[in-house]
Amino acid sequence: MDNSTTEFDKIENAAAEKRLAQDFDDLQNELSGNSVGRIQRFLSPEAHALLMEKRNGKQSAVMTALELALMNDPYYAEVYNNTVDRLRELEDATEKAIENAILKEQEAESILETTLDRAAQLPDGTRVFRDENDRVWTEFDQRVKASDAKNIEWRGNEPTSKQYHQDRAKLHENRIATDKLRAYQTDVLDTARERLMDTDNPLRPEELKEMEEGFSKRLSDMRRPEQATRFEQSFETVHTDFTADIPILK
């Protein structure tokens, strides 16, 4: 294929997208009562009759703007349904990730409890740990006086201060992962579904495409083997960003 043909295709595609966007805008104007004289072009005879009944006050159960768009624009219906399908897949994947995060959190909590059970104790029951310099610290990160440390009975197999801090950090990390996934589910995915279900102000085709591409990218990231053990420390939930990163558990 020569360059002139490729350039022609690009121009044709751009023009087609422009026409689709204009058609969508005109349809929304017609549905909202702002006539642009093109309503017959957009609607099937059945949908046009329903809309006229609505305008004349003869129809109580009138189709919504979203229903009319889905009925009369095959391209819009395809893009919309694809976006809803990707959202549903992402919702399912996120729910599974939350279940996995909870299991990881419970596992980390059990490990920390075992570490605490094996630790030496002060007379009041406070667990203590020795660091690599033989300094003694409580479970609350308070330094134990040398005079008090001399009275601690050590068995020789107690977990070290380093092990305790690693186990505690792991539990904290997994709790953050669970919280972030739940925030993503609520603030991002639920918001996206609510926007998709807006029957009076449906998304434009290009907005749907952008949303669907964002969902697909997130699904791809979640399914990549090299991503499966990475936790996104930089994850932030943004109410209007439907492509926000999903935290991946360690």
C-alpha positions in Angstrom: 0.0 0.0 0.0 1.5 3.4 -1.0 1.7 6.4 1.3 -1.1 8.3 -0.5 -3.5 5.5 0.2 -2.5 5.3 3.8 -2.9 9.0 4.2 -6.3 8.9 2.5 -7.4 6.2 5.0 -6.3 8.3 7.9 -8.3 11.3 6.6 -11.4 9.1 6.0 -11.2 7.6 9.5 -10.8 11.0 11.1 -13.8 12.3 9.2 -15.9 9.3 10.2 -15.1 9.8 13.8 -16.0 13.5 13.5 -19.3 12.6 11.9 -20.0 10.1 14.7 -19.3 12.7 17.4 -21.5 15.3 15.7 -24.3 12.7 15.3 -24.1 11.9 19.0 -24.2 15.6 20.0 -27.2 16.2 17.7 -29.0 13.2 19.0 -28.5 14.4 22.6 -29.9 17.8 21.6 -32.9 16.2 20.0 -33.6 14.0 23.1 -33.3 16.9 25.4 -35.9 18.9 23.4 -33.4 21.2 21.5 -34.4 20.4 18.0 -31.8 20.5 15.3 -34.1 19.1 12.6 -32.3 15.8 12.4 -34.4 13.6 14.7 -35.8 11.4 11.9 -32.3 10.5 10.8 -31.3 9.1 14.2 -34.3 7.1 15.4 -36.0 4.1 14.2 -39.8 4.5 13.5 -40.6 2.9 16.8 -38.2 5.0 18.9 -39.3 8.2 17.0 -42.9 7.4 17.9 -42.1 7.0 21.5 -40.2 10.3 21.6 -43.0 12.1 20.0 -45.4 10.7 22.5 -43.1 11.9 25.3 -43.0 15.4 23.9 -46.8 15.4 23.4 -47.4 14.1 27.0 -49.0 10.8 25.8 -46.4 8.4 27.1 -45.7 7.8 30.7 -43.1 5.1 30.5 -40.8 6.8 28.0 -37.4 5.4 26.9 -34.4 7.1 28.4 -31.7 8.8 26.4 -29.3 5.9 27.0 -31.9 3.4 25.8 -32.6 5.4 22.7 -28.9 5.7 21.9 -28.4 1.9 22.3 -31.4 1.1 20.2 -30.6 3.4 17.3 -26.8 3.4 17.0 -25.2 0.0 16.5 -21.7 1.4 16.9 -22.6 3.1 20.2 -24.3 -0.1 21.4 -21.2 -2.1 20.6 -18.8 0.3 22.3 -21.1 0.7 25.3 -21.5 -3.1 25.8 -17.7 -3.7 25.4 -17.1 -1.1 28.1 -19.6 -2.6 30.5 -18.1 -6.1 29.8 -14.6 -4.8 30.6 -15.9 -3.2 33.8 -17.5 -6.4 34.9 -14.3 -8.3 34.3 -12.3 -5.7 36.3 -14.9 -5.8 39.1 -14.6 -9.6 39.3 -10.8 -9.4 39.2 -10.7 -6.8 41.9 -13.0 -8.8 44.2 -10.8 -11.8 43.8 -7.8 -9.6 44.6 -9.5 -8.4 47.8 -10.2 -11.9 48.8 -6.5 -12.8 48.2 -5.4 -9.7 50.1 -7.5 -10.7 53.1 -5.9 -14.1 53.1 -2.5 -12.6 52.9 -3.4 -10.2 55.8 -4.6 -13.1 57.9 -1.4 -15.1 57.2 0.8 -12.2 58.2 -1.2 -11.7 61.3 -0.8 -15.3 62.3 3.0 -15.1 61.7 3.3 -12.0 63.9 1.3 -13.6 66.7 3.6 -16.6 66.6 6.6 -14.3 66.8 5.1 -12.5 69.8 4.3 -15.9 71.5 7.9 -17.0 71.1 9.4 -13.7 72.5 10.9 -13.3 76.0 8.9 -11.2 78.4 9.3 -8.6 81.1 7.7 -9.3 84.5 4.6 -7.4 83.4 4.1 -9.6 80.3 5.5 -7.1 77.8 7.3 -9.0 75.0 11.0 -8.0 74.4 13.5 -8.6 71.6 17.2 -8.3 71.2 18.9 -6.5 68.3 22.2 -7.3 66.7 24.0 -5.2 69.3 22.4 -7.1 72.2 20.2 -4.1 73.0 16.8 -5.0 74.2 13.6 -3.4 72.9 10.0 -3.9 73.9 7.2 -4.7 71.4 6.3 -1.0 71.5 9.8 0.0 70.4 10.9 1.2 73.8 14.5 0.6 74.9 14.8 -1.6 78.0 17.3 -0.4 80.5 20.4 -2.5 80.8 19.7 -3.1 84.5 16.2 -4.5 83.7 17.5 -6.5 80.7 19.8 -8.4 83.0 16.8 -10.0 84.7 15.2 -11.3 81.5 15.3 -15.0 81.1 16.5 -15.9 77.6 16.0 -19.4 76.2 18.2 -18.8 73.2 15.7 -19.4 70.4 13.7 -16.2 70.7 12.9 -14.1 67.6 15.2 -11.2 67.1 14.2 -7.5 67.0 14.8 -7.6 63.2 12.5 -10.5 62.8 9.8 -8.9 64.8 9.9 -5.7 62.8 9.9 -7.6 59.5 6.8 -9.5 60.6 5.0 -6.4 61.9 5.9 -4.4 58.7 4.5 -7.3 56.5 1.2 -7.2 58.3 1.0 -3.4 58.0 1.8 -3.6 54.3 -0.9 -6.2 53.7 -3.5 -4.2 55.6 -2.7 -1.2 53.4 -3.0 -3.4 50.3 -6.5 -4.5 51.4 -7.6 -1.0 52.2 -6.3 0.3 48.8 -8.1 -2.4 46.9 -11.3 -1.6 48.7 -10.9 2.1 48.0 -10.3 1.3 44.3 -13.4 -0.8 44.3 -15.6 1.9 45.9 -14.1 5.2 44.6 -13.1 4.1 41.1 -15.1 1.1 39.9 -18.4 1.9 41.6 -18.1 5.5 40.3 -17.5 4.2 36.8 -20.5 1.9 37.0 -22.7 4.7 38.2 -21.5 6.9 35.4 -22.1 4.2 32.8 -25.7 3.7 34.2 -26.5 7.4 33.9 -29.6 7.1 31.7 -30.2 10.8 31.1 -26.6 11.8 30.3 -25.0 8.9 28.5 -21.3 9.0 27.8 -20.0 10.0 24.4 -18.6 7.2 22.2 -15.0 8.5 22.6 -15.4 8.7 26.4 -16.6 5.0 26.4 -13.6 4.0 24.3 -11.2 5.7 26.6 -12.8 4.1 29.6 -12.8 0.7 28.0 -9.1 1.0 27.1 -8.3 2.0 30.7 -10.2 -1.0 32.0 -8.4 -3.3 29.6 -5.0 -2.0 30.6 -5.7 -2.5 34.3 -6.8 -6.1 33.5 -3.7 -6.7 31.5 -1.5 -5.4 34.4 -3.2 -7.6 36.9 -2.8 -10.7 34.8 0.9 -10.3 33.9 3.0 -12.8 35.8 5.8 -10.3 36.4 3.2 -8.0 38.0 1.6 -10.6 40.2 4.1 -10.2 43.0 4.5 -6.4 42.9 2.8 -4.0 45.2 2.1 -0.6 43.8 3.3 1.7 46.7 2.4 4.8 44.5 -1.2 3.7 44.1 -3.7 6.5 44.6 -7.5 6.4 44.1 -8.9 9.3 42.1 -12.7 9.6 41.9 -12.7 10.6 38.3 -9.8 8.5 37.0 -11.2 5.2 35.9 -7.8 4.0 34.9 -6.1 4.4 38.3 -3.5 1.7 39.1 -4.6 -1.3 41.1 -2.3 -2.4 43.9 -0.8 -5.9 43.3 -0.1 -8.0 46.3 3.2 -9.5 47.3 
